[in-house]
Amino acid sequence: MNAKTGTIMKYLLRALGLVGLLVGTWWGFFAAPSFAGELKTTTFLVEGVSCGSCLSTIRGELFKKPGMVDFTADLEQGLLRIDHRPPLSEEAIVRTLADLGYPAKSVQNRVEPKPGKPVAKGCSGCGPNGCSVTTASWRDLFRKIFGGYTGGK
């Protein structure tokens, strides 16, 4: 085998290795569990969801579940529209929401959340700075650290 043949073989083996890597990546990407199963969209009527803090809590728990894809909320109507795949089922979502203190039921007629910015409803003191409970907690912490300053309140 001469030098020219050796160089050609080296390039050929590199090209085959690159093709193998690309095919393996492609195969692994579509064989991943997060892409398995049919995407379902379920709308839930949820009690007690009234502000961004509530949605943050729900989001944190739901995205720990395998099969969770996305969700949108309409706080005015109390609706969550959740996109999910197996193994995450409607029952598991309802159970998770109930465990968080937000009783929910699937809305069979698939009421769609209204487009636009969600409106907080029913939460005492929610305003542009978030939930009053969260704001009060930060204010109290600030007072403990820096003394008697109340932030104008």
C-alpha positions in Angstrom: 0.0 0.0 0.0 1.5 3.3 -1.1 1.2 6.7 0.6 -1.6 7.9 -1.8 -3.7 4.8 -1.1 -3.1 5.2 2.7 -4.3 8.9 2.5 -7.4 7.9 0.6 -8.2 5.1 3.1 -7.7 7.6 6.0 -10.2 10.1 4.5 -12.7 7.3 3.6 -12.6 6.0 7.2 -13.1 9.5 8.6 -16.0 10.1 6.3 -17.6 6.8 7.3 -17.1 7.7 11.0 -18.7 11.0 10.5 -21.7 9.4 8.7 -22.0 6.9 11.5 -21.9 9.7 14.1 -24.6 11.6 12.3 -26.9 8.6 11.9 -26.4 7.6 15.5 -27.3 11.1 16.7 -30.3 11.2 14.4 -31.5 7.8 15.6 -31.0 8.7 19.3 -32.8 12.0 18.9 -36.0 10.4 17.6 -35.8 7.4 19.9 -35.7 9.6 23.0 -38.6 9.1 25.4 -39.6 12.7 25.4 -40.6 12.3 21.7 -42.4 9.0 22.3 -46.2 8.8 22.1 -48.9 11.1 20.7 -49.0 14.7 21.9 -52.2 15.4 23.8 -53.6 18.8 24.7 -56.0 18.8 27.7 -57.7 21.8 29.2 -58.3 21.8 33.0 -60.6 24.0 35.1 -58.5 24.7 38.1 -59.7 26.2 41.4 -57.5 28.7 43.3 -55.1 29.7 40.5 -55.0 33.4 40.7 -51.5 34.8 40.1 -48.1 34.3 38.6 -46.8 32.8 41.9 -49.5 30.0 41.6 -48.4 29.3 38.0 -44.8 29.2 39.0 -45.5 26.6 41.6 -47.6 24.5 39.2 -45.0 24.8 36.4 -42.2 23.7 38.7 -44.0 20.5 39.7 -45.4 19.6 36.3 -42.1 19.9 34.5 -40.6 17.3 36.9 -43.0 14.8 35.3 -41.8 12.8 32.3 -44.0 13.6 29.3 -44.8 17.2 30.2 -44.4 19.5 27.1 -45.9 22.9 27.7 -48.8 24.8 29.3 -50.7 28.0 28.9 -53.0 29.7 31.4 -56.1 31.9 31.5 -56.3 33.1 35.0 -59.5 35.0 34.4 -61.3 31.8 33.5 -59.3 29.5 35.8 -58.1 27.4 32.8 -54.8 25.6 32.2 -54.2 24.1 28.7 -51.5 21.4 29.1 -49.6 19.7 26.3 -48.4 16.3 27.4 -47.2 12.9 26.1 -47.3 9.5 27.7 -46.5 8.4 30.4 -48.1 11.7 31.7 -51.9 11.2 31.8 -54.8 13.5 32.6 -55.3 11.6 35.9 -51.7 12.2 36.9 -52.0 15.9 36.1 -55.2 16.2 38.2 -53.5 14.4 41.1 -50.4 16.6 40.9 -52.5 19.8 40.9 -54.6 18.5 43.8 -51.5 17.7 45.8 -50.4 21.3 45.3 -53.7 22.6 46.6 -55.3 23.3 43.3 -58.3 21.0 42.7 -58.8 20.5 39.0 -61.0 18.7 36.5 -60.6 18.1 32.8 -62.9 20.2 30.7 -64.2 17.8 28.0 -65.5 20.5 25.6 -62.0 21.9 25.3 -62.6 25.5 26.2 -59.6 27.4 24.9 -57.9 30.1 27.0 -58.5 33.6 25.8 -55.6 35.1 23.9 -53.7 37.9 25.5 -52.2 38.6 28.9 -53.6 36.6 31.8 -55.6 38.6 34.3 -55.2 37.8 38.0 -58.5 37.3 39.7 -59.4 36.4 43.2 -56.0 36.9 44.8 -56.0 39.5 47.6 -53.6 42.3 46.7 -52.1 41.0 43.5 -50.6 43.9 41.6 -47.9 44.8 39.1 -45.3 43.6 41.6 -46.7 40.1 41.9 -48.6 38.3 44.6 -49.0 40.3 47.8 -47.9 37.3 49.9 -44.6 37.2 48.1 -44.1 40.9 48.2 -44.9 41.0 52.0 -42.4 38.2 52.6 -39.6 40.1 50.8 -40.5 43.2 52.6 -40.2 41.4 56.0 -36.9 39.9 55.0 -35.6 43.4 54.0 -36.7 44.8 57.4 -34.9 42.0 59.3 -31.7 42.6 57.4 -31.6 46.4 57.1 -33.6 47.5 60.1 -36.9 49.4 60.4 -37.2 50.6 56.8 -40.7 49.7 55.5 -40.4 50.7 51.9 -43.0 53.5 52.3 -45.7 51.3 53.9 
